[in-house]
């Protein structure tokens, strides 16, 4: 599983998942692509850097999906397209945004900038399963972000957000770039895969993955 460079959007086909990685700081302003409610949200942001990143991230999403329609938003904030069999998810961290899109199945994706943080074990006790905590106790700081990206991808698939029972979700059986089942009693069909190496970032993809070709594109 390697990244393919592209300057176009590849047509989506059945039984395929597409993942796009984009440096949103390098995009031209995408404001013209936004729906009116997104323009209002952008205009309310006081810090220009974050405003522009929001504009470019959402603008690229609309370019990817080829839509001008308003997004529906679930209670926990997950976006969707009404009356469509295209399912998608996006995440961004610092200058990078990552997108996942497929037909018919809910999907979740996350990306986390690797950085030094204090008390990873204490944080892990609050949000990680016992297996994940044991793994974290014997690993480097960046493995915290590996676990967190996996966890976020799972709860973004279900749409539960941080209200999910995080400690009941065990992602520690995941092997890098191998599709693995997530141990989550409430959602037993969810699978997970670590996304190919992104320097200084951790990223993961979750959903119904078996039997689908997963393609990774750097735009």
N, C-alpha and C positions, 0 to 999 in steps of 0.2 A: 504494500500500500504506500504509494508515493504521491507527492503533490505534482500536478500538471499545471504548467503555466498557461493562462488563457487571457485573451482580451475581449472575449465574447461570452455570452450566456449560452451554455450547451443545452439543446432541447431535452427536456425531461421525458423519460420513457418509463413504462411500467416495470415494477420489480427493480427499481433503481433508486438509490439515495444519492443525492448530490450534496457535497459540502463545499462551500466557498469561503476562502480566507481573504480578507480585504484590509489593506491599510487605509483606513478612512481619512487619515490626515492627507493622503495623496489624491483623494478624489476632488474633482471640481465641485463647486457648491451644487447640492442636489435640491435646493429649496423649491425649485419649480415642480419637482415630482411630488411634493407632499400634498396630502389632503388638508383641507382647511383646518380641521381640528389639530393636526400635527403642526401646522404653521403657528397656531395659537400657542401650543405647548412650547415650541421652539422660541417664540418671541418672548415668552415669560422667563426664559433662562438668563440670569444676570451675567454669567461668566462666558465670554465669547468662545473659548476653546471647547468647553463642554456643549455649548449650543451648536457649534459647527459640527462636532462629532455626532450629536443626535441627528442633525439634519442629514449628514452624509450617510449615516448608518441606515436611517429609515428610507432615504432616497434610493440607496442601492437595493434595499429590500423590495421596493416598488418596481425598480428596474428588473430585478431578478424574477419577480412574479408577474410582471407586465400588467399591473393593475393600477387604476386610479380610484378604485372603490374604497370606502372607509373600512378599516379593520374592525371586526368584532373583538371585544375584549372580555375575557372571563373574569370572574370575581377576583381571582388572584393575579390578574393582569396578563394572562397568556393571550396572544393575538391569534386571530384566525380570519379566514375569508368565508363569508356567508355563502351558502349554496355552492360550495366547491369541494371537490375531492382531492385538492392539493393541501397537504399539511406541511407546516414549516415551523421553524424556530430560529431565533437568533440570540447572540450574546456578544458583548464587547467588553474589552478590558484595555485601558490605555488607548493606544492608537489602532488596535486590531479589532475588527469585527468578524464574526464567524456565523455562517448561515447553514441550515440544513433544510432540505426540501424533498418530499416524496409524495406519492399518491396513497390515499386511503388510510394511512396509519398515523396516529399521533407520534410525535418525535420531539426529542429534547437535545439541546446542545449547550455546552458551556465552555468558556475560556477564562483562565485566571493568570494574571501576571505573577511570576514567581518573585517573591521579595522576602526580606527578613521580617519576621514578626515574632513577638514575644509570646511565651506561654502557649505554644501549640498543643502541648499535652493537656493543659487545662481546658482549652477550647474543645479539643477532641473528646474530652469526657462528657461534654454537653451535647455534642452533635454526632459523634461517631459510634458505630456498633462496637461491641467488645473486641471482635476480630480486627476491626479497623484501628482501634486504639492500640492493640498489641503490635500491629504492623508499624504504626506511627512511632511507637516508643523505641523501635529499633531501626529507624530510618532518618534520612536527612530532612531539613526544613522543606525542601521542594516537594517531598512526598506528601506533605500536608495539602498542598495545592492539587496534587494528583487525586487524592481522595475527595477533596472538596469539589473539584470539577466533575468527578464522577457522580457525586451526590446531587449536585445541582442539575446535571443532565437528566437524572432520574426524576426528580421532582418537577422539572420543567416538562417532562413527557406527560406526567399525570396531571399537570396543571395545579398541583396542590401548593406549590411554593413552600416557604419556610414553615408553614403550618403543618406540614407532613410530619409523621412520627419518625424523625431523622434517625434515631438510634435503632429503629427496627429495620432499617435499610442497610444491608451489608453488601458492599461492592468490592470487598477485599479478595474475592476469588477471580477478579478480572486479571487477565494476562495481556500485556501490551500488544495491541493490534490483533488480538484474537477475540472474536465475539464470545461473550460469556453471559450466562444468566445472572440476573440480580436476585439476591435473596431478599424478597419483600413480600410478605404473606398477602397483603391487600392487592398486589399487582404482580402476580406470578409470571406473567408473560413478558415482562420487560427484560431486554438484553442490553449489554453495554460493550463499548469498545473504546479504548484509548485512541485518540487521533494522532496521526504521525507527528513526529517531533516538530515543534514550533519553538525556536530558540527563545529562552527566557519565559516561556508560557507553558501551562498545562491545559489540556483540553480533552473533552470526552463527548461521545455521542450515545444516546440511549433511545430505545424504542423496539419495534419488531424488526429485527435486523437479519435474522437467518433467511436465506433464500434470496436476498437482495444484493445486487452489485452496488458497492459503495465507491463513489468516485470523489476524489479530492482535487479541488482546483484552487490555485492562487490567482486571483484576479488583479 
